[in-house]
Amino acid sequence: MATGSNSESVNNKRGAGTVEPKVPPFVPKTGYNPRDLRSWAKRTGFVSDYSGEAGTSGSEKFEPFQQRGRGSSSSPKIEIDPVVGRTRDNRGIEIQPASHGGVGLEENVRKENEPVLALNPDGDRKVGMRGNGNGNGSNAHGVSAVAPVQDEKDEEDNVVQDEVKVDLFPEGVEPVDVSLIYYGLQHYLSLAGSLVLIPLVMVPVMGGTDKDTATVISTMLFISGITTILHSYFGTRLPLVQGSSFVYLAPALVIINAQDYRNLTEHKFRHIMRELQGAIIVGSIFQCILGFSGLMSILLRLINPVVVAPTVAAIGLAFFSYGFSQAGVCLEITVPQIALVLLFTLHLRGVSIFGRHLFRIYAVPLSVSLVWIFASFLTAGGVYNYKGCNPDIPSSNILTDACRQHAYTMKHCRTDSDALSTAAWVRIPYPLQWGIPIFHFRTSIVMVIVSLVASVDSVGTYRTTSLQVNSRPPTRGVVSRGIALEGLCSILAGIWGSGTGSTTLTENMHTINTTKVASRMVVELGAVFLIIFSFIGKIGALIASIPQALAAAVLCFMWALTVTLGLSNLQYGQPASFRNMTIVGVALFLGMSIPSYFQQYQPESSLILPSYLLPYAAASSGPFHSGLKQLDFAINALMSMNMVVTLLVAFLLDNTVPGSKEERGVYIWSRAEDVAEDASLQSEYSLPKKVAWCCCWLKCLGV
């Protein structure tokens, strides 16, 4: 009744000709606090389909990371906070009415610092990575930990899917148990091909023995463990493994095959190793300057996916002349190796054993182990024994023509290396173990440019990995800090004498996507095991007994994987764009063709070089002649390397050909203001408090 009388009185007033009050125009609010927006999104559970990447929605981008509830008919996707850019916990009903006792909303929602203990249907606790308790799916160091758990078979439609579980623990509580140790070993076993096979290529070419190969392998394990721990604390702080990258393998082979070292007989291995040490140290100092001076922050504006993709792809393509040329010596073991690794990686990738995708995760170590055992049976059965021929005699000292023909096969196919019997049980790698490094201008210039290529490779890995772990990209200063620390780590590699620099392995992207584990603690635990293994001389000797042909077969797969990982960076732009396709195609073609022109000049002593090493001998006999031998060597060496030419062409074209940011896929890095306002980003990328005050002077440089 009251309502009706009020409406009638209003109508009477309007009919009497009264003037309605003017409504002022809407004025949008210009000032706001970003913290209010972020807290509003968290309180209300607002979710946007836009993920911040051009043309990609959050649901599409994180499609592999899904959960399937028990008994549900669909797979709810992990929700992405549109403001923070991180995963949000599936808390069910997030907004509940406050109680009448004046208690706030927070008490009706699960406390963020309360540990989540998920149970399997059998009552067993699921494996969880540690967290920082911020409720954003981060671990104690701020990086998301995505742990694979046992597949559950849907009872309705019998569909098996991967379940991703992120368990959180209170800050300061870091559970170190058997599961984390298992994940740490798993992480590095999946990277075994990249960590230990480079010495099997380098050391024999340098004139080293099996014992030298075992020592270099132990040194690489030690340096990889040390540098990984340093990078996880003082670098970008992403869960990335550092190690001897393929970026440094091609320039190392160029220096090894220089004309000055071809005819050395005494101490050839040590002399070349000292030359490599000096070049790596100089190139790493340049990388440190590039990072700590802040120049890398400026250079990042010019490095985009169209530059990174062909450059990384060229790193793998650079070894096409070496791969099967070496593997073809022993087809009876290399063909099964290539077939098995492809079978495990592709055909059996979905097969689950004991709740684990063992074939997909351990494709390389499992296939190598099986073929290695097969090759041992062949060696023990006398397949590689030839009448009147001794495999221990160098081919240069063999007098009979029949034995000289079989010497190459015996050297590359047999598994009975003497390194395992002569190696000590305990041997600790130490600095300058090969002698004082040798510094030359020509090799130093080569490694300076190569360190720039390694930095471009690392930029692409930083960007992709930060999105894989459901995190926001780092700031330009954090990237510069990571590049600077990689330079410092490469200096350590040069001092210890690993033969190559230490950088972020490109294969990290594949490992994280395969194992679904992206935890800093897991990477650190695995690094500790690497350091322990490096002290056991027998482990390095065991790896050194892998036949060279078998190692070449594995590297054929690893180099092909590097090509695909490099080209995958094009997903951040518009791959179908004619501009991008032309730039990538021209860069790759010229990156292969121009070095081929420089490599066609045969060295004077080509008779003592195998055919697969001739492309790396152009530094001493290339077409560039200026009258300065040091400069001639450097220019001919750089122009004979595919990755250097590809980087130059792609960098020039991408930064001169017009194109929109969406078309080019310009990398969008976080701002320093975002880190200062977001506690989760601070825990991810900021330095530990105990050492932050020591590096406060770097803030003025944006590092």
ZIQUILIN-V299689 format. One record per residue. N is the residue number from 0. RES is the residue in one letter. PHI is phi in radians with two decimals (* if undefined). BURIAL is # if it has 9 or more other C-alpha atoms within 8 Angstrom, else .. Layout:
<<N & RES & PHI & BURIAL> <N & RES & PHI & BURIAL>>
This chain:
<<0 & M & * & .> <1 & A & -1.12 & .> <2 & T & -1.17 & .> <3 & G & -1.13 & .> <4 & S & -1.13 & .> <5 & N & -1.15 & .> <6 & S & -1.12 & .> <7 & E & -1.13 & .> <8 & S & -1.12 & .> <9 & V & -1.15 & .> <10 & N & -1.12 & .> <11 & N & -1.12 & .> <12 & K & -1.15 & #> <13 & R & -1.15 & #> <14 & G & -1.17 & .> <15 & A & -1.34 & .> <16 & G & 1.56 & .> <17 & T & -1.21 & .> <18 & V & -1.60 & .> <19 & E & -1.31 & .> <20 & P & -1.17 & .> <21 & K & -1.29 & .> <22 & V & -1.66 & .> <23 & P & -1.15 & .> <24 & P & -1.14 & .> <25 & F & -1.28 & .> <26 & V & -2.00 & .> <27 & P & -1.16 & .> <28 & K & -1.33 & .> <29 & T & -1.64 & .> <30 & G & -1.79 & .> <31 & Y & -2.70 & .> <32 & N & -1.71 & .> <33 & P & -0.99 & .> <34 & R & -1.11 & .> <35 & D & -1.15 & .> <36 & L & -1.09 & #> <37 & R & -1.16 & #> <38 & S & -1.20 & .> <39 & W & -1.09 & .> <40 & A & -1.10 & #> <41 & K & -1.22 & #> <42 & R & -1.22 & .> <43 & T & -1.51 & .> <44 & G & 1.30 & .> <45 & F & -1.15 & .> <46 & V & -2.26 & #> <47 & S & -1.88 & #> <48 & D & -1.36 & .> <49 & Y & -1.57 & #> <50 & S & -1.78 & #> <51 & G & 1.71 & .> <52 & E & -1.80 & .> <53 & A & -1.08 & .> <54 & G & 1.29 & .> <55 & T & -2.32 & #> <56 & S & -1.57 & #> <57 & G & -1.10 & #> <58 & S & -1.18 & .> <59 & E & -1.32 & .> <60 & K & -1.20 & .> <61 & F & -1.86 & #> <62 & E & -1.05 & .> <63 & P & -1.16 & .> <64 & F & -1.70 & #> <65 & Q & -2.27 & #> <66 & Q & -2.16 & #> <67 & R & -2.13 & #> <68 & G & -1.25 & .> <69 & R & -1.21 & .> <70 & G & 1.48 & .> <71 & S & -1.56 & .> <72 & S & -1.68 & .> <73 & S & -2.36 & .> <74 & S & -1.86 & #> <75 & P & -1.16 & .> <76 & K & -1.53 & #> <77 & I & -1.17 & #> <78 & E & -1.40 & #> <79 & I & -1.92 & #> <80 & D & -1.17 & #> <81 & P & -1.24 & #> <82 & V & -1.60 & .> <83 & V & -1.39 & .> <84 & G & 1.34 & #> <85 & R & -2.24 & #> <86 & T & -1.26 & #> <87 & R & -1.90 & #> <88 & D & -1.17 & #> <89 & N & -1.43 & .> <90 & R & -1.68 & .> <91 & G & 1.31 & .> <92 & I & -1.41 & .> <93 & E & -1.56 & #> <94 & I & -1.97 & #> <95 & Q & -2.21 & .> <96 & P & -1.16 & .> <97 & A & -1.23 & #> <98 & S & -1.26 & .> <99 & H & -1.31 & .> <100 & G & -1.43 & .> <101 & G & 1.45 & .> <102 & V & -1.36 & .> <103 & G & -1.28 & .> <104 & L & -1.16 & #> <105 & E & -1.09 & .> <106 & E & -1.31 & .> <107 & N & -1.51 & #> <108 & V & -1.90 & #> <109 & R & -0.99 & .> <110 & K & -1.07 & .> <111 & E & -1.20 & .> <112 & N & -1.54 & #> <113 & E & -1.46 & #> <114 & P & -1.16 & #> <115 & V & -1.75 & .> <116 & L & -1.99 & .> <117 & A & -1.57 & .> <118 & L & -2.02 & #> <119 & N & -1.28 & .> <120 & P & -1.01 & .> <121 & D & -1.41 & .> <122 & G & 1.67 & .> <123 & D & -1.48 & .> <124 & R & -1.42 & .> <125 & K & -1.28 & #> <126 & V & -1.27 & .> <127 & G & -2.26 & #> <128 & M & -1.50 & #> <129 & R & -1.24 & #> <130 & G & -2.42 & #> <131 & N & -1.76 & #> <132 & G & 1.27 & #> <133 & N & -1.59 & #> <134 & G & 1.30 & #> <135 & N & -1.87 & #> <136 & G & 1.37 & #> <137 & S & -1.83 & #> <138 & N & -1.61 & #> <139 & A & -1.12 & #> <140 & H & -1.74 & #> <141 & G & 1.62 & #> <142 & V & -1.94 & #> <143 & S & -1.06 & #> <144 & A & -1.99 & #> <145 & V & -1.90 & #> <146 & A & -1.85 & #> <147 & P & -1.33 & #> <148 & V & -2.13 & #> <149 & Q & -1.13 & #> <150 & D & -1.17 & #> <151 & E & -1.95 & .> <152 & K & -1.55 & .> <153 & D & -1.18 & #> <154 & E & -1.32 & .> <155 & E & -1.56 & .> <156 & D & -1.99 & .> <157 & N & 0.90 & .> <158 & V & -1.88 & .> <159 & V & -1.82 & .> <160 & Q & -2.31 & .> <161 & D & -1.29 & #> <162 & E & -1.86 & #> <163 & V & -1.87 & #> <164 & K & -2.22 & #> <165 & V & -2.05 & #> <166 & D & -1.74 & #> <167 & L & -1.91 & #> <168 & F & -2.23 & #> <169 & P & -1.07 & #> <170 & E & -1.12 & #> <171 & G & 1.65 & .> <172 & V & -1.71 & .> <173 & E & -2.14 & #> <174 & P & -1.26 & .> <175 & V & -1.82 & .> <176 & D & -2.30 & .> <177 & V & -1.10 & .> <178 & S & -1.10 & .> <179 & L & -1.17 & #> <180 & I & -1.11 & #> <181 & Y & -1.08 & .> <182 & Y & -1.15 & #> <183 & G & -1.11 & #> <184 & L & -1.16 & #> <185 & Q & -1.07 & #> <186 & H & -1.07 & #> <187 & Y & -1.45 & #> <188 & L & -1.14 & #> <189 & S & -1.20 & #> <190 & L & -1.79 & #> <191 & A & -1.04 & #> <192 & G & -1.09 & #> <193 & S & -1.48 & #> <194 & L & -1.48 & #> <195 & V & -2.16 & #> <196 & L & -1.58 & #> <197 & I & -1.08 & #> <198 & P & -1.06 & #> <199 & L & -1.18 & #> <200 & V & -1.60 & #> <201 & M & -1.36 & #> <202 & V & -1.08 & #> <203 & P & -1.05 & #> <204 & V & -1.20 & .> <205 & M & -1.36 & #> <206 & G & 1.50 & .> <207 & G & -1.45 & #> <208 & T & -1.59 & .> <209 & D & -1.09 & #> <210 & K & -1.15 & #> <211 & D & -1.12 & #> <212 & T & -1.08 & #> <213 & A & -1.11 & #> <214 & T & -1.17 & #> <215 & V & -1.15 & #> <216 & I & -1.10 & #> <217 & S & -1.08 & #> <218 & T & -1.15 & #> <219 & M & -1.12 & #> <220 & L & -1.10 & #> <221 & F & -1.12 & #> <222 & I & -1.14 & #> <223 & S & -1.10 & #> <224 & G & -1.14 & #> <225 & I & -1.13 & #> <226 & T & -1.21 & #> <227 & T & -1.13 & #> <228 & I & -1.14 & #> <229 & L & -1.09 & #> <230 & H & -1.21 & #> <231 & S & -1.24 & #> <232 & Y & -1.79 & #> <233 & F & -2.09 & #> <234 & G & -1.61 & #> <235 & T & -1.28 & #> <236 & R & 1.19 & #> <237 & L & -1.43 & #> <238 & P & -1.33 & #> <239 & L & -2.06 & #> <240 & V & -1.55 & #> <241 & Q & -1.71 & #> <242 & G & -3.11 & #> <243 & S & -1.32 & #> <244 & S & -1.56 & #> <245 & F & -1.16 & #> <246 & V & -1.03 & #> <247 & Y & -1.57 & #> <248 & L & -1.27 & #> <249 & A & -1.10 & #> <250 & P & -1.11 & #> <251 & A & -1.13 & #> <252 & L & -1.16 & #> <253 & V & -1.13 & #> <254 & I & -1.21 & #> <255 & I & -1.08 & #> <256 & N & -1.62 & #> <257 & A & -1.10 & #> <258 & Q & -1.09 & #> <259 & D & -1.18 & .> <260 & Y & -1.88 & #> <261 & R & -1.21 & .> <262 & N & -1.74 & .> <263 & L & -1.22 & .> <264 & T & -2.05 & .> <265 & E & -1.71 & .> <266 & H & 0.95 & .> <267 & K & -1.09 & #> <268 & F & -1.08 & #> <269 & R & -1.13 & #> <270 & H & -1.14 & .> <271 & I & -1.16 & #> <272 & M & -1.09 & #> <273 & R & -1.15 & #> <274 & E & -1.13 & #> <275 & L & -1.12 & #> <276 & Q & -1.04 & #> <277 & G & -1.09 & #> <278 & A & -1.14 & #> <279 & I & -1.14 & #> <280 & I & -1.10 & #> <281 & V & -1.15 & #> <282 & G & -1.09 & #> <283 & S & -1.26 & #> <284 & I & -1.08 & #> <285 & F & -1.06 & #> <286 & Q & -1.15 & #> <287 & C & -1.09 & #> <288 & I & -1.09 & #> <289 & L & -1.06 & #> <290 & G & -1.46 & #> <291 & F & -1.27 & #> <292 & S & -1.41 & .> <293 & G & 1.51 & #> <294 & L & -1.13 & #> <295 & M & -1.13 & #> <296 & S & -1.10 & #> <297 & I & -1.30 & .> <298 & L & -1.15 & .> <299 & L & -1.08 & #> <300 & R & -1.19 & .> <301 & L & -1.86 & .> <302 & I & -1.83 & #> <303 & N & -2.36 & #> <304 & P & -0.97 & #> <305 & V & -1.19 & #> <306 & V & -1.54 & #> <307 & V & -1.19 & #> <308 & A & -1.02 & #> <309 & P & -1.19 & #> <310 & T & -1.14 & #> <311 & V & -1.16 & #> <312 & A & -1.10 & #> <313 & A & -1.18 & #> <314 & I & -1.08 & #> <315 & G & -1.31 & #> <316 & L & -1.22 & #> <317 & A & -1.12 & #> <318 & F & -1.88 & #> <319 & F & -1.14 & #> <320 & S & -1.34 & #> <321 & Y & -1.60 & #> <322 & G & -0.88 & #> <323 & F & -1.37 & #> <324 & S & -1.10 & #> <325 & Q & -1.44 & #> <326 & A & -1.19 & #> <327 & G & -1.24 & #> <328 & V & -1.18 & #> <329 & C & -2.19 & #> <330 & L & -1.12 & .> <331 & E & -1.20 & .> <332 & I & -2.02 & #> <333 & T & -1.40 & #> <334 & V & -1.13 & #> <335 & P & -1.05 & #> <336 & Q & -1.13 & #> <337 & I & -1.12 & #> <338 & A & -1.14 & .> <339 & L & -1.18 & #> <340 & V & -1.15 & #> <341 & L & -1.26 & #> <342 & L & -1.09 & #> <343 & F & -1.20 & #> <344 & T & -1.32 & #> <345 & L & -1.88 & .> <346 & H & -1.30 & .> <347 & L & -1.86 & #> <348 & R & -1.18 & #> <349 & G & -1.66 & .> <350 & V & -1.35 & .> <351 & S & -1.96 & .> <352 & I & -2.14 & .> <353 & F & 0.96 & .> <354 & G & 1.37 & .> <355 & R & -2.20 & #> <356 & H & -1.51 & #> <357 & L & -1.14 & #> <358 & F & -1.15 & #> <359 & R & -1.26 & #> <360 & I & -1.36 & #> <361 & Y & -1.86 & #> <362 & A & -1.03 & #> <363 & V & -1.27 & #> <364 & P & -1.12 & #> <365 & L & -1.21 & #> <366 & S & -1.18 & #> <367 & V & -1.10 & #> <368 & S & -1.09 & .> <369 & L & -1.13 & .> <370 & V & -1.24 & #> <371 & W & -1.08 & #> <372 & I & -1.10 & .> <373 & F & -1.08 & #> <374 & A & -1.16 & #> <375 & S & -1.15 & #> <376 & F & -1.13 & .> <377 & L & -1.12 & #> <378 & T & -1.17 & #> <379 & A & -1.18 & .> <380 & G & -1.41 & .> <381 & G & 1.48 & .> <382 & V & -1.13 & .> <383 & Y & -1.79 & #> <384 & N & -1.67 & .> <385 & Y & -2.16 & .> <386 & K & -1.04 & .> <387 & G & 1.38 & .> <388 & C & -2.02 & .> <389 & N & -1.98 & .> <390 & P & -1.18 & .> <391 & D & -1.43 & .> <392 & I & -1.51 & .> <393 & P & -1.02 & .> <394 & S & -1.08 & .> <395 & S & -1.23 & .> <396 & N & -1.72 & .> <397 & I & -1.37 & #> <398 & L & -1.62 & .> <399 & T & -1.38 & .> <400 & D & -1.19 & .> <401 & A & -1.11 & .> <402 & C & -1.23 & #> <403 & R & -1.15 & #> <404 & Q & -1.21 & .> <405 & H & -1.62 & #> <406 & A & -1.10 & #> <407 & Y & -1.13 & #> <408 & T & -1.16 & #> <409 & M & -1.11 & #> <410 & K & -1.28 & #> <411 & H & -1.73 & #> <412 & C & -2.04 & #> <413 & R & -1.33 & #> <414 & T & -1.93 & #> <415 & D & -1.52 & .> <416 & S & -1.33 & #> <417 & D & -1.46 & .> <418 & A & -1.15 & #> <419 & L & -1.18 & #> <420 & S & -1.46 & .> <421 & T & -1.68 & .> <422 & A & -1.25 & #> <423 & A & -1.35 & .> <424 & W & -1.21 & .> <425 & V & -2.15 & .> <426 & R & -2.59 & #> <427 & I & -1.75 & .> <428 & P & -1.08 & #> <429 & Y & -2.34 & .> <430 & P & -1.12 & .> <431 & L & 0.96 & #> <432 & Q & -1.26 & .> <433 & W & -1.77 & .> <434 & G & 2.12 & .> <435 & I & -1.29 & .> <436 & P & -1.05 & #> <437 & I & -1.89 & #> <438 & F & -1.98 & #> <439 & H & -2.30 & #> <440 & F & -1.11 & .> <441 & R & -1.13 & #> <442 & T & -1.32 & #> <443 & S & -1.16 & #> <444 & I & -1.08 & #> <445 & V & -1.06 & #> <446 & M & -1.27 & #> <447 & V & -1.12 & #> <448 & I & -1.18 & #> <449 & V & -1.14 & #> <450 & S & -1.11 & #> <451 & L & -1.19 & #> <452 & V & -1.11 & #> <453 & A & -1.09 & #> <454 & S & -1.17 & #> <455 & V & -1.11 & #> <456 & D & -1.06 & #> <457 & S & -1.18 & #> <458 & V & -1.05 & #> <459 & G & -1.10 & #> <460 & T & -1.21 & #> <461 & Y & -1.01 & #> <462 & R & -1.10 & #> <463 & T & -1.15 & #> <464 & T & -1.15 & #> <465 & S & -1.08 & #> <466 & L & -1.39 & #> <467 & Q & -1.16 & #> <468 & V & -1.59 & #> <469 & N & 1.04 & #> <470 & S & -2.11 & #> <471 & R & -1.36 & #> <472 & P & -1.09 & #> <473 & P & -1.25 & #> <474 & T & -1.38 & #> <475 & R & -1.08 & #> <476 & G & -1.13 & #> <477 & V & -1.15 & #> <478 & V & -1.11 & #> <479 & S & -1.07 & #> <480 & R & -1.13 & #> <481 & G & -1.14 & #> <482 & I & -1.13 & #> <483 & A & -1.10 & #> <484 & L & -1.24 & #> <485 & E & -1.08 & #> <486 & G & -1.09 & #> <487 & L & -1.12 & #> <488 & C & -1.17 & #> <489 & S & -1.20 & #> <490 & I & -1.09 & #> <491 & L & -1.09 & #> <492 & A & -1.10 & #> <493 & G & -1.21 & #> <494 & I & -1.23 & #> <495 & W & -1.32 & #> <496 & G & 1.48 & #> <497 & S & -1.57 & #> <498 & G & 1.59 & #> <499 & T & -2.42 & #> <500 & G & -1.39 & #> <501 & S & -1.93 & #> <502 & T & -2.50 & #> <503 & T & -1.24 & #> <504 & L & -1.27 & #> <505 & T & -1.08 & #> <506 & E & -1.20 & #> <507 & N & -1.00 & #> <508 & M & -1.08 & #> <509 & H & -1.20 & .> <510 & T & -1.14 & #> <511 & I & -1.12 & #> <512 & N & -1.21 & #> <513 & T & -1.47 & .> <514 & T & -1.46 & #> <515 & K & 1.03 & #> <516 & V & -2.08 & #> <517 & A & -2.38 & #> <518 & S & -2.12 & #> <519 & R & -1.16 & #> <520 & M & -1.17 & .> <521 & V & -1.10 & #> <522 & V & -1.12 & #> <523 & E & -1.18 & #> <524 & L & -1.11 & #> <525 & G & -1.09 & #> <526 & A & -1.13 & #> <527 & V & -1.10 & #> <528 & F & -1.13 & #> <529 & L & -1.06 & #> <530 & I & -1.11 & #> <531 & I & -1.13 & #> <532 & F & -1.12 & #> <533 & S & -1.18 & #> <534 & F & -1.39 & #> <535 & I & -1.67 & #> <536 & G & -1.08 & #> <537 & K & -1.14 & #> <538 & I & -1.19 & #> <539 & G & -1.08 & #> <540 & A & -1.18 & #> <541 & L & -1.12 & #> <542 & I & -1.17 & #> <543 & A & -1.16 & #> <544 & S & -1.43 & #> <545 & I & -1.13 & #> <546 & P & -1.03 & #> <547 & Q & -1.10 & #> <548 & A & -1.15 & #> <549 & L & -1.15 & #> <550 & A & -1.09 & #> <551 & A & -1.11 & #> <552 & A & -1.15 & #> <553 & V & -1.15 & #> <554 & L & -1.18 & #> <555 & C & -1.01 & #> <556 & F & -1.25 & #> <557 & M & -1.13 & #> <558 & W & -1.20 & #> <559 & A & -1.13 & #> <560 & L & -1.13 & #> <561 & T & -1.09 & #> <562 & V & -1.09 & #> <563 & T & -1.18 & #> <564 & L & -1.15 & #> <565 & G & -1.16 & #> <566 & L & -1.20 & #> <567 & S & -1.15 & .> <568 & N & -1.16 & #> <569 & L & -1.20 & #> <570 & Q & -1.14 & .> <571 & Y & -1.43 & #> <572 & G & -1.96 & #> <573 & Q & -2.08 & #> <574 & P & -1.06 & .> <575 & A & -1.44 & .> <576 & S & -1.18 & .> <577 & F & -1.08 & .> <578 & R & -1.04 & .> <579 & N & -1.18 & #> <580 & M & -1.08 & #> <581 & T & -1.17 & .> <582 & I & -1.12 & #> <583 & V & -1.14 & #> <584 & G & -1.12 & .> <585 & V & -1.14 & #> <586 & A & -1.09 & #> <587 & L & -1.20 & #> <588 & F & -1.16 & .> <589 & L & -1.16 & #> <590 & G & -1.17 & #> <591 & M & -1.68 & #> <592 & S & -1.42 & .> <593 & I & -1.09 & #> <594 & P & -1.04 & #> <595 & S & -1.10 & #> <596 & Y & -1.12 & #> <597 & F & -1.24 & #> <598 & Q & -1.40 & #> <599 & Q & -1.30 & .> <600 & Y & -1.39 & #> <601 & Q & -1.29 & #> <602 & P & -1.21 & #> <603 & E & -1.12 & .> <604 & S & -1.85 & .> <605 & S & -1.20 & #> <606 & L & -1.16 & .> <607 & I & -1.65 & .> <608 & L & -1.88 & .> <609 & P & -1.12 & .> <610 & S & -1.11 & .> <611 & Y & -1.30 & #> <612 & L & -1.77 & #> <613 & L & -1.05 & #> <614 & P & -1.09 & #> <615 & Y & -1.70 & #> <616 & A & -1.82 & #> <617 & A & -1.29 & #> <618 & A & -1.11 & #> <619 & S & -1.62 & #> <620 & S & -2.39 & #> <621 & G & -1.25 & #> <622 & P & -1.40 & .> <623 & F & -1.43 & .> <624 & H & -2.40 & .> <625 & S & -2.02 & .> <626 & G & 1.65 & .> <627 & L & -1.86 & .> <628 & K & -1.09 & .> <629 & Q & -1.10 & .> <630 & L & -1.22 & #> <631 & D & -1.04 & #> <632 & F & -1.08 & #> <633 & A & -1.14 & #> <634 & I & -1.16 & #> <635 & N & -1.09 & #> <636 & A & -1.18 & #> <637 & L & -1.16 & #> <638 & M & -1.32 & #> <639 & S & -1.63 & #> <640 & M & -1.78 & #> <641 & N & -1.08 & #> <642 & M & -1.18 & #> <643 & V & -1.20 & #> <644 & V & -1.13 & #> <645 & T & -1.10 & #> <646 & L & -1.10 & #> <647 & L & -1.08 & .> <648 & V & -1.18 & #> <649 & A & -1.14 & #> <650 & F & -1.10 & #> <651 & L & -1.16 & .> <652 & L & -1.23 & #> <653 & D & -1.14 & #> <654 & N & -1.69 & .> <655 & T & -2.10 & .> <656 & V & -1.41 & .> <657 & P & -1.09 & .> <658 & G & -3.11 & .> <659 & S & -1.28 & .> <660 & K & -1.11 & .> <661 & E & -1.16 & #> <662 & E & -1.19 & #> <663 & R & -1.35 & #> <664 & G & 1.21 & #> <665 & V & -0.97 & #> <666 & Y & -1.09 & .> <667 & I & -1.88 & .> <668 & W & -1.68 & .> <669 & S & -1.17 & #> <670 & R & -1.68 & .> <671 & A & -1.10 & .> <672 & E & -1.14 & .> <673 & D & -1.13 & #> <674 & V & -1.16 & #> <675 & A & -1.19 & .> <676 & E & -1.65 & .> <677 & D & -1.94 & #> <678 & A & -1.16 & .> <679 & S & -1.17 & #> <680 & L & -1.18 & #> <681 & Q & -1.10 & #> <682 & S & -1.22 & #> <683 & E & -1.40 & #> <684 & Y & -1.98 & #> <685 & S & -1.29 & .> <686 & L & -1.20 & .> <687 & P & -0.99 & .> <688 & K & -1.06 & .> <689 & K & -1.21 & .> <690 & V & -2.04 & .> <691 & A & -1.12 & #> <692 & W & -1.18 & .> <693 & C & -1.26 & .> <694 & C & -1.93 & .> <695 & C & -1.14 & .> <696 & W & -1.20 & .> <697 & L & -1.36 & #> <698 & K & -1.11 & .> <699 & C & -1.17 & .> <700 & L & -1.66 & #> <701 & G & 1.34 & #> <702 & V & -1.80 & #>>
